Amino acid sequence: MSQGSNFVDYVKICCRSGKGGAGSAHLHRDKLTSKGGPDGGDGGRGGHVIITGNAQLWTLLHLKYRKHVIAGDGDPGGTTLKTGKTGRDEILEVPLGTIAKDAETGEILFEITHDGESRILTEGGRGGLGNWHFKNSVQQTPRFAQSGEPGKEEWNVLELKLLADVGLVGFPNAGKSTLLSVVSAAKPEIADYAFTTLVPNLGIVSYRDSKSFVMADIPGIIEGASKGKGLGIRFLRHIERNSVLLFMVPADTARTIAEEYSILLNELEEYNPELIHKPRVLAITKADMLDDELTEEMKKDIPAGIPYLFISSVAQKNITELKDMLWLAINK
């Protein structure tokens, strides 16, 4: 996945569906018939704006500069009961995990989770009925037909939430990018300062017997993220879509492990209380700096009831065991 500004997870677009074609009010005439009955066809429906899932896409970048999406109008009905041509549909491809919302109300309309899944975002107007529909015993030759429905114009928001099996949760500098670079083929930017990761990175982690799972490095949370501080809310929403949360606390933290873990947990809970019910695993990173005595001492400070491991991405310490633990949590 391309880095930097190529990761776009939010676009606002104006969608205009096509208007329906008018029905025809034609009366049948030919060489032999001077006064035939109604044979006006129906108008074609206006084009829809359709959203389709594409598993090959990771970002909404291709829609970033496309502010207006306009579908085609339906053609009017013809003679001899011919229905007008349907208006051209506009199809927008999006990555899996994209949510469509009404820009005015913020209401969630639908979510795309499967490759090839298609949903109508803005519906085209229906075509008008031709005059033959209005024929009855009293009115044998109706000389009127229905006009087509107008199309709709509305502003919509497309928002991407990454679909990953494991989401890495930790403060900036907890070693998330380093872990991802060691367990997968992803090449995140890594440096020893806060907020190196400004876009979520996805990596495919290969596991035993050619199995694999997806891990997402989500930018570091800082206290107050749930209130929109720092890179806050924008990144917390990516965590919602991960099935397992891997909390990462560095061994050289200034706080105790329990304190740091509880701050991270608190941020998630304030943002969305449902996140607290996801399976959690705790990794104490940079453990190559610890001797056995210090490790034993730190174990006393680990919160109860959470599976944990002391790991070192650089020294490859307990990385295989961590994959086992995560695989178990994903498949519970």
Helices and strands as residue ranges (DSSP letters): G 4-6, E 10-16, E 49-53, G 61-63, E 68-70, E 90-94, E 98-102, E 108-112, E 118-122, G 131-134, E 153-160, E 164-169, H 176-183, E 201-206, G 208-210, E 212-217, G 225-227, H 232-239, E 242-250, H 257-271, G 273-277, E 280-285, G 287-289, H 292-299, E 308-310, H 319-330
